[in-house]
Amino acid sequence: MLKQITIGIDAANIRLGGGITHLAEILNSVDVDSLKIQKMIVWAGQKTLDQLPNFPWLEKICPPNLNGALISRAFWQVFCLSDAARSKQCDVLLVPGGSYLGNFKPVVTMSQNLLPFEWTEIIRHQSILISLKMLILRQVQGFSFKRSNGVIFLTQYAKERVLSVIGKMNAPLIVIHHGFNHGFDRKPKTQQPLNQYSQTNPLNILYVSNIDVYKHQVEVVEAIFQLRQKGFPISLTLIGPAVPGYLQQLNATLDRCDPERQWAQYLGQVPYDDLPSYYQQADIGLFASSCETFGIILLEKMSAGLPIACSNKSAMPEILKESGVYFDPDNALDIELTLERFISQEHLRTEKSALSFRESKKYEWAKCAQETFNFVSQIARKAL
């Protein structure tokens, strides 16, 4: 009979939407009885803990340091976490944030940030400070992965990219895809021919993502502008929180291409629960990122039944497969020509929206949760 185990979870640096969503969903979805998990303990800041579910088997602990700044959280992780895990008699420690410099064993880390391992993306920001920060994070996470007893990657692409930087690892490695919220599910709507749209009733292209240099919103606006110049009746809606420096660049491009904001609008960050309605109003989903560890937003567009025009870089082809049309996000002309072909072919939009909707059904949080904690449990039991 398998021994009941206790799993510790270091969520000290899980503070933003995607990381919290992932942790909350896998905790909500895991079947602890089938995996013989007696207890889980999560250490995190109070704001993070407040967004996690409550279960009799889940203990949530907030050391004061974890409500503080980065240096305060880092101090606690390095000098206090290992003793805390031992005091709670944890059989294994899961570190979703990927950075762990303590001495507790066994430990399972997760690779959820690919940016530090993509040199092209590091220098794209043209900032010495950001580049230095990314290179330090690369060293810390690479060191953490090499010392781990197991590492979880979100895509095969991310695994291969990280290993190409840090070298071969002897610990067990696994690729586990995220799930996503099926509240976005909408059956693909009937695609209309281009002549059904007009300047007063344009075909709406929706791009939801952080506004940042590696998301290429500027190139997207340039491409849409050129299509408008050719007479295509299209509009663009951008949604997402923004990095200030790049937002200035985006706004300058919008001011030049559409000063009256007649066909391009940036709505900022909208409430998460409101996003499905924006997907439902859109005619085409667009995703132009050049670096993604996974890409939950891409899955949301697939689930919403949208025909998708997508970046051909990073992990996107692994997720979208043959269900979309692809472009080079660094090249505004390639974005323009890809969209021109897509917009002009009603049957292609119909075909791709049906394929992407069907493909999205393969991604479930319950599957992600069971695979994650089964892997963590195996590492724990191997060390007993």
Residue, then its C-alpha position, 0 to 999 in steps of 0.5 A: m500500500l502506498k504511503q500517504i504523503t505531504i506536499g509543500i508548495d512554495a508560492a512566494n513569488i506567485r503573485l500575478g494572474g497567470g501563476i495564481t490561476h494555474l495554482a488555484e486550478i490545479l488545487n481545485s482539480v486534483d484528486v488527492d485520494s487517488l494519489k494518496i496525498q494526505k496534506m498540502i501546505v502552501w506558503a505565499g503572500q496573503k493576496t495570493l492565499d486569498q485567491l486559492p481554494n479552501f479544503p480540509w487537506l490544504e493548509k495556507i501559511c503566510p509568513p510576514n516576509l512574503n507580503g513584502a518586497l522581492i528582497s524580503r521574499a527572497f530572504w525567506q525562500v533562501f533562509c527559512l523555507s527549507d526549515a519550514a518544509r521540514s517542520k511540517q514534515c513535507d515529503v517533497l517541495l513543489v516550486p511553481g515559480g522555478s527559483y529555489l536556492g534552499n537545501f530541502k530535498p526532494v524538490v520539484t521545480m516548474s519552468q513557467n518563464l521562458l523569457p530569460f532563456e531566449w536571448t533574442e527576447i532579452i535584447r529586444h527590450q534594448s534596456i541594460l537593466i531589463s537584460l541584467k535582470m533576465l540574465i540573473l533570473r536565467q542563472v538562478q532558474g538554471f541553477s535551480f533546475k539543475r539541483s532539482n529532483g524533477v522538473i516540469f515543463l509546459t511545452q516540448y518547445a520550452k523544455e528543449r529551449v531551456l535544456s539548450v541553454i543549461g545543458k543536459m539534466n539527470a533528474p526526471l523531466i516531464v511536459i505537462h500542458h496547462g488547462f484553461n477556463h471553459g467559460f470561454d467555450r463558444k461554438p464557431k460562428t458562421q463565417q461571413p464573406l468579405n463583401q458582407y462587411s463595410q467601413t461602418n460594419p467592419l470585420n473585427i480582429l481581436y488581440v488580447s495579451n500584455i502590451d509589451v515589445y515581444k507581443h508585437q502590437v506595433e507591428v500588428v497595428e502597422a499591418i492593419f493600417q496597410l490593409r485599411q489603405k487597400g480598402f479592407p473593411i477591418s477594425l482592431t481591438l487590443i486588450g491587456p495590461a501594458v508595460p509603460g515604455y512600450l505603451q508609449q510606442l504603441n500609442a505613437t503608432l496609433d496616433r500616426c495610423d488612426p489619430e481619431r481611433q476610428w478603427a483601432q482601439y486599445l481598451g487597457q486591462v478589462p475584468y477577466d470575467d468580461l473577456p468571453s463577451y469580447y471574444q464573442q463579438a470578434d470575427i478573427g482572433l490574433f496572437a502575435s507573441s514571439c515568446e510563450t512558455f505555453g499560451i493560455i490566451l491562445l487556448e481561450k481564442m481557440s475555445a471561443g471558436l475564432p479563426i486564428a492568425c498566429s505567430n509562428k514562433s516559440a510554443m505557438p505551433e505546438i499548441l495551435k498545430e494546423s488549426g490556424v494560419y501563421f505569420d512572422p511577428d517581427n515582420a509587419l508585411d508578413i502579418e499583413l499578407t497573412l491576414e489579407r489571405f485569411i480575411s479574403q477566404e471565408h472557407l479558410r476561416t470556417e475550416k480553421s475555426a472548427l479545427s481550433f475549437r476541436e483542438s482546444k478540448k484536449y486541454e483540461w485542468a483536471k488532466c494537468a492537476q493529476e499529471t502534475f501531482n502524480f509526478v510530484s508524488q512519484i519524486a517524493r516516494k522515490a526519496l522515501 
